[in-house]
Amino acid sequence: MATKVFIVYYSMYGHVEKLAQEIKKGASSVEGVEAKLWQVPETLPEEVLAKMGAPPKTDAPLITPDELAEADGVLFGFPTRFGMMAAQFKAFLDATGGLWRTQALAGKPAGIFYSTGSQGGGQETTPLTSITQLAHHGMIFVPIGYTFGAGMFELEKLKGGSPYGAGTYAGDGSRQPSELELEQAFHQGKYFAGIAKKLKGTA
């Protein structure tokens, strides 16, 4: 049986989605792992999104809370809003009460990746404040630590991410994830998938 890794994300301007796509590539590079991209539902009306200049959503399927239970491991991705996850993703997690009651996600590994507008915009507080969601579900948080190696210590180039997980800086929306940020996302996917596979093998 393949190890199922779900990459579940919300992306308003596409930055988190680009990280998600690289994470999927990394996870899929591990033998015996099936990785799948999922989006959470949008909560803003189309007219509001249009005024905000948000591009149309891609064709990644929308996930329902109950479908989370089908995964052997889940990587959650979202942009920050004032140092915390965006409301769209929080709304999705708020709808997982049924899974919480049965502890259907307990013991499953989980990771976090994210986007912020600036260097002081929440590269650590965003994942840190999100861990509470995992704890209440009994999930096992899998940070990347410093396993990305030298890339974690890059000082000459602007690079998002932290020991908590892969990240990027969106700036005013025009900046796209750098090559190094995408490499870190690939690494997170591969590293996480290896751990999810090990955990499933010992279950």
C-alpha positions as YAML, in Angstrom:
chain: A
units: angstrom
residues:
- id: 1
  name: MET
  ca: [0.00, 0.00, 0.00]
- id: 2
  name: ALA
  ca: [1.33, 3.40, -0.98]
- id: 3
  name: THR
  ca: [1.83, 6.10, 1.63]
- id: 4
  name: LYS
  ca: [-0.64, 8.90, 0.91]
- id: 5
  name: VAL
  ca: [0.68, 12.42, 1.48]
- id: 6
  name: PHE
  ca: [-1.81, 15.25, 1.08]
- id: 7
  name: ILE
  ca: [-0.57, 18.81, 0.43]
- id: 8
  name: VAL
  ca: [-3.47, 20.99, 1.53]
- id: 9
  name: TYR
  ca: [-3.20, 24.73, 0.94]
- id: 10
  name: TYR
  ca: [-4.83, 28.11, 0.52]
- id: 11
  name: SER
  ca: [-3.24, 30.57, -1.89]
- id: 12
  name: MET
  ca: [-4.70, 33.96, -2.79]
- id: 13
  name: TYR
  ca: [-2.00, 35.22, -5.17]
- id: 14
  name: GLY
  ca: [-0.22, 31.96, -6.07]
- id: 15
  name: HIS
  ca: [2.88, 32.11, -3.86]
- id: 16
  name: VAL
  ca: [1.83, 29.32, -1.50]
- id: 17
  name: GLU
  ca: [0.62, 27.29, -4.47]
- id: 18
  name: LYS
  ca: [4.07, 27.42, -6.07]
- id: 19
  name: LEU
  ca: [5.59, 26.08, -2.85]
- id: 20
  name: ALA
  ca: [2.90, 23.39, -2.74]
- id: 21
  name: GLN
  ca: [3.73, 22.24, -6.25]
- id: 22
  name: GLU
  ca: [7.41, 21.86, -5.37]
- id: 23
  name: ILE
  ca: [6.55, 20.08, -2.14]
- id: 24
  name: LYS
  ca: [4.47, 17.62, -4.15]
- id: 25
  name: LYS
  ca: [7.45, 16.97, -6.46]
- id: 26
  name: GLY
  ca: [9.66, 16.32, -3.46]
- id: 27
  name: ALA
  ca: [7.16, 13.98, -1.81]
- id: 28
  name: SER
  ca: [6.55, 12.13, -5.08]
- id: 29
  name: SER
  ca: [10.29, 11.50, -5.44]
- id: 30
  name: VAL
  ca: [10.12, 9.08, -2.51]
- id: 31
  name: GLU
  ca: [9.41, 5.53, -3.66]
- id: 32
  name: GLY
  ca: [6.07, 4.20, -2.50]
- id: 33
  name: VAL
  ca: [4.58, 7.64, -1.82]
- id: 34
  name: GLU
  ca: [1.52, 9.10, -3.54]
- id: 35
  name: ALA
  ca: [1.32, 12.88, -3.16]
- id: 36
  name: LYS
  ca: [-1.79, 14.89, -3.97]
- id: 37
  name: LEU
  ca: [-2.51, 18.63, -4.03]
- id: 38
  name: TRP
  ca: [-5.72, 19.94, -2.47]
- id: 39
  name: GLN
  ca: [-7.09, 23.46, -2.02]
- id: 40
  name: VAL
  ca: [-9.34, 24.59, 0.82]
- id: 41
  name: PRO
  ca: [-12.51, 26.50, -0.09]
- id: 42
  name: GLU
  ca: [-12.42, 30.24, -0.64]
- id: 43
  name: THR
  ca: [-14.51, 32.30, 1.77]
- id: 44
  name: LEU
  ca: [-14.41, 35.66, -0.02]
- id: 45
  name: PRO
  ca: [-16.93, 36.59, -2.75]
- id: 46
  name: GLU
  ca: [-15.66, 36.77, -6.32]
- id: 47
  name: GLU
  ca: [-16.24, 40.53, -6.50]
- id: 48
  name: VAL
  ca: [-14.04, 41.10, -3.45]
- id: 49
  name: LEU
  ca: [-11.28, 38.88, -4.86]
- id: 50
  name: ALA
  ca: [-11.45, 40.81, -8.13]
- id: 51
  name: LYS
  ca: [-11.00, 44.13, -6.30]
- id: 52
  name: MET
  ca: [-8.01, 42.64, -4.49]
- id: 53
  name: GLY
  ca: [-6.44, 41.63, -7.80]
- id: 54
  name: ALA
  ca: [-6.45, 37.92, -6.97]
- id: 55
  name: PRO
  ca: [-5.99, 35.64, -10.00]
- id: 56
  name: PRO
  ca: [-8.43, 32.79, -10.71]
- id: 57
  name: LYS
  ca: [-7.94, 29.58, -8.74]
- id: 58
  name: THR
  ca: [-6.19, 26.67, -10.43]
- id: 59
  name: ASP
  ca: [-7.77, 23.27, -11.00]
- id: 60
  name: ALA
  ca: [-6.43, 21.58, -7.86]
- id: 61
  name: PRO
  ca: [-9.47, 19.90, -6.26]
- id: 62
  name: LEU
  ca: [-11.20, 21.29, -3.19]
- id: 63
  name: ILE
  ca: [-10.88, 19.14, -0.09]
- id: 64
  name: THR
  ca: [-13.56, 18.43, 2.49]
- id: 65
  name: PRO
  ca: [-12.63, 17.98, 6.15]
- id: 66
  name: ASP
  ca: [-13.52, 14.28, 6.16]
- id: 67
  name: GLU
  ca: [-11.13, 13.60, 3.27]
- id: 68
  name: LEU
  ca: [-8.20, 14.53, 5.51]
- id: 69
  name: ALA
  ca: [-8.63, 11.21, 7.31]
- id: 70
  name: GLU
  ca: [-7.68, 9.34, 4.13]
- id: 71
  name: ALA
  ca: [-4.11, 10.69, 4.27]
- id: 72
  name: ASP
  ca: [-1.17, 9.05, 6.00]
- id: 73
  name: GLY
  ca: [0.42, 12.49, 6.39]
- id: 74
  name: VAL
  ca: [-0.58, 16.07, 5.64]
- id: 75
  name: LEU
  ca: [1.36, 19.22, 4.79]
- id: 76
  name: PHE
  ca: [-0.64, 22.39, 5.40]
- id: 77
  name: GLY
  ca: [0.19, 25.61, 3.52]
- id: 78
  name: PHE
  ca: [-1.18, 29.13, 3.84]
- id: 79
  name: PRO
  ca: [-0.26, 32.83, 3.66]
- id: 80
  name: THR
  ca: [0.02, 34.83, 6.85]
- id: 81
  name: ARG
  ca: [-2.37, 37.46, 8.10]
- id: 82
  name: PHE
  ca: [-0.88, 39.49, 10.95]
- id: 83
  name: GLY
  ca: [1.46, 36.68, 11.95]
- id: 84
  name: MET
  ca: [-1.13, 33.89, 11.83]
- id: 85
  name: MET
  ca: [-2.70, 31.64, 9.20]
- id: 86
  name: ALA
  ca: [-5.17, 33.24, 6.79]
- id: 87
  name: ALA
  ca: [-8.83, 33.11, 7.82]
- id: 88
  name: GLN
  ca: [-9.72, 30.90, 4.85]
- id: 89
  name: PHE
  ca: [-7.52, 28.12, 6.18]
- id: 90
  name: LYS
  ca: [-8.66, 28.64, 9.76]
- id: 91
  name: ALA
  ca: [-12.26, 28.34, 8.56]
- id: 92
  name: PHE
  ca: [-11.43, 24.99, 6.99]
- id: 93
  name: LEU
  ca: [-9.78, 23.74, 10.18]
- id: 94
  name: ASP
  ca: [-12.72, 25.02, 12.23]
- id: 95
  name: ALA
  ca: [-14.87, 22.61, 10.20]
- id: 96
  name: THR
  ca: [-12.84, 19.57, 11.32]
- id: 97
  name: GLY
  ca: [-14.72, 19.15, 14.59]
- id: 98
  name: GLY
  ca: [-16.01, 15.75, 13.54]
- id: 99
  name: LEU
  ca: [-12.47, 14.50, 13.00]
- id: 100
  name: TRP
  ca: [-11.46, 15.98, 16.36]
- id: 101
  name: ARG
  ca: [-14.28, 14.19, 18.20]
- id: 102
  name: THR
  ca: [-13.14, 10.82, 16.87]
- id: 103
  name: GLN
  ca: [-9.43, 11.77, 16.88]
- id: 104
  name: ALA
  ca: [-9.29, 10.48, 13.30]
- id: 105
  name: LEU
  ca: [-6.08, 12.42, 12.62]
- id: 106
  name: ALA
  ca: [-4.29, 11.42, 15.83]
- id: 107
  name: GLY
  ca: [-0.85, 9.95, 15.23]
- id: 108
  name: LYS
  ca: [-0.63, 11.22, 11.65]
- id: 109
  name: PRO
  ca: [2.42, 13.35, 10.77]
- id: 110
  name: ALA
  ca: [1.81, 16.98, 9.75]
- id: 111
  name: GLY
  ca: [4.00, 19.75, 8.35]
- id: 112
  name: ILE
  ca: [3.54, 23.46, 7.67]
- id: 113
  name: PHE
  ca: [4.65, 25.83, 4.89]
- id: 114
  name: TYR
  ca: [3.73, 29.46, 4.37]
- id: 115
  name: SER
  ca: [4.15, 32.86, 2.73]
- id: 116
  name: THR
  ca: [4.58, 36.28, 4.32]
- id: 117
  name: GLY
  ca: [4.69, 39.79, 2.94]
- id: 118
  name: SER
  ca: [7.93, 40.83, 4.62]
- id: 119
  name: GLN
  ca: [10.87, 39.58, 6.65]
- id: 120
  name: GLY
  ca: [9.20, 40.57, 9.91]
- id: 121
  name: GLY
  ca: [5.79, 39.42, 8.74]
- id: 122
  name: GLY
  ca: [5.56, 36.05, 10.44]
- id: 123
  name: GLN
  ca: [8.05, 33.52, 9.03]
- id: 124
  name: GLU
  ca: [8.20, 31.92, 12.49]
- id: 125
  name: THR
  ca: [5.04, 33.14, 14.24]
- id: 126
  name: THR
  ca: [2.78, 31.84, 11.45]
- id: 127
  name: PRO
  ca: [3.81, 28.18, 11.81]
- id: 128
  name: LEU
  ca: [4.27, 28.53, 15.57]
- id: 129
  name: THR
  ca: [0.71, 29.74, 16.13]
- id: 130
  name: SER
  ca: [-0.59, 27.02, 13.81]
- id: 131
  name: ILE
  ca: [0.83, 24.13, 15.81]
- id: 132
  name: THR
  ca: [-2.10, 24.44, 18.24]
- id: 133
  name: GLN
  ca: [-4.38, 23.09, 15.50]
- id: 134
  name: LEU
  ca: [-2.19, 20.00, 15.13]
- id: 135
  name: ALA
  ca: [-1.96, 19.44, 18.87]
- id: 136
  name: HIS
  ca: [-5.72, 19.34, 19.38]
- id: 137
  name: HIS
  ca: [-6.00, 16.74, 16.63]
- id: 138
  name: GLY
  ca: [-3.17, 14.68, 18.15]
- id: 139
  name: MET
  ca: [-1.08, 15.03, 14.99]
- id: 140
  name: ILE
  ca: [2.71, 14.70, 15.04]
- id: 141
  name: PHE
  ca: [4.37, 17.94, 13.95]
- id: 142
  name: VAL
  ca: [7.31, 17.32, 11.61]
- id: 143
  name: PRO
  ca: [9.51, 20.42, 11.22]
- id: 144
  name: ILE
  ca: [12.38, 20.44, 8.76]
- id: 145
  name: GLY
  ca: [14.83, 21.62, 11.40]
- id: 146
  name: TYR
  ca: [18.14, 22.37, 9.69]
- id: 147
  name: THR
  ca: [18.04, 19.32, 7.41]
- id: 148
  name: PHE
  ca: [18.10, 21.60, 4.35]
- id: 149
  name: GLY
  ca: [21.77, 22.17, 5.14]
- id: 150
  name: ALA
  ca: [23.68, 25.22, 3.92]
- id: 151
  name: GLY
  ca: [20.54, 26.74, 2.44]
- id: 152
  name: MET
  ca: [19.26, 27.35, 5.98]
- id: 153
  name: PHE
  ca: [22.17, 29.70, 6.62]
- id: 154
  name: GLU
  ca: [21.91, 31.80, 3.45]
- id: 155
  name: LEU
  ca: [22.49, 35.46, 4.30]
- id: 156
  name: GLU
  ca: [23.35, 37.05, 0.95]
- id: 157
  name: LYS
  ca: [20.04, 36.27, -0.74]
- id: 158
  name: LEU
  ca: [16.53, 36.95, 0.55]
- id: 159
  name: LYS
  ca: [15.09, 33.59, 1.58]
- id: 160
  name: GLY
  ca: [11.93, 32.63, 3.39]
- id: 161
  name: GLY
  ca: [11.42, 29.56, 5.51]
- id: 162
  name: SER
  ca: [12.63, 28.49, 8.94]
- id: 163
  name: PRO
  ca: [13.20, 25.30, 10.93]
- id: 164
  name: TYR
  ca: [9.40, 25.07, 11.09]
- id: 165
  name: GLY
  ca: [9.00, 24.64, 7.33]
- id: 166
  name: ALA
  ca: [9.43, 26.07, 3.85]
- id: 167
  name: GLY
  ca: [8.41, 29.65, 3.24]
- id: 168
  name: THR
  ca: [8.58, 32.52, 0.82]
- id: 169
  name: TYR
  ca: [8.24, 36.31, 0.76]
- id: 170
  name: ALA
  ca: [5.49, 37.75, -1.40]
- id: 171
  name: GLY
  ca: [6.32, 41.42, -0.90]
- id: 172
  name: ASP
  ca: [3.65, 43.48, -2.65]
- id: 173
  name: GLY
  ca: [2.66, 40.36, -4.56]
- id: 174
  name: SER
  ca: [5.05, 40.84, -7.46]
- id: 175
  name: ARG
  ca: [7.92, 38.81, -5.94]
- id: 176
  name: GLN
  ca: [7.77, 35.11, -6.76]
- id: 177
  name: PRO
  ca: [9.42, 32.27, -4.79]
- id: 178
  name: SER
  ca: [13.15, 32.16, -5.49]
- id: 179
  name: GLU
  ca: [15.04, 29.12, -6.74]
- id: 180
  name: LEU
  ca: [16.42, 28.56, -3.25]
- id: 181
  name: GLU
  ca: [12.96, 28.80, -1.68]
- id: 182
  name: LEU
  ca: [11.63, 26.28, -4.19]
- id: 183
  name: GLU
  ca: [14.55, 23.96, -3.46]
- id: 184
  name: GLN
  ca: [13.70, 24.16, 0.23]
- id: 185
  name: ALA
  ca: [10.06, 23.34, -0.54]
- id: 186
  name: PHE
  ca: [11.15, 20.30, -2.59]
- id: 187
  name: HIS
  ca: [13.34, 19.24, 0.32]
- id: 188
  name: GLN
  ca: [10.47, 19.57, 2.78]
- id: 189
  name: GLY
  ca: [8.24, 17.40, 0.62]
- id: 190
  name: LYS
  ca: [10.89, 14.70, 0.27]
- id: 191
  name: TYR
  ca: [11.91, 14.80, 3.93]
- id: 192
  name: PHE
  ca: [8.32, 14.73, 5.18]
- id: 193
  name: ALA
  ca: [7.29, 11.93, 2.84]
- id: 194
  name: GLY
  ca: [10.19, 9.79, 4.07]
- id: 195
  name: ILE
  ca: [9.04, 10.21, 7.65]
- id: 196
  name: ALA
  ca: [5.39, 9.54, 6.78]
- id: 197
  name: LYS
  ca: [6.46, 6.36, 5.00]
- id: 198
  name: LYS
  ca: [8.46, 5.21, 8.01]
- id: 199
  name: LEU
  ca: [5.60, 5.88, 10.40]
- id: 200
  name: LYS
  ca: [3.15, 3.97, 8.23]
- id: 201
  name: GLY
  ca: [5.60, 1.08, 7.97]
- id: 202
  name: THR
  ca: [5.76, 0.72, 11.74]
- id: 203
  name: ALA
  ca: [2.02, 1.14, 12.35]
...
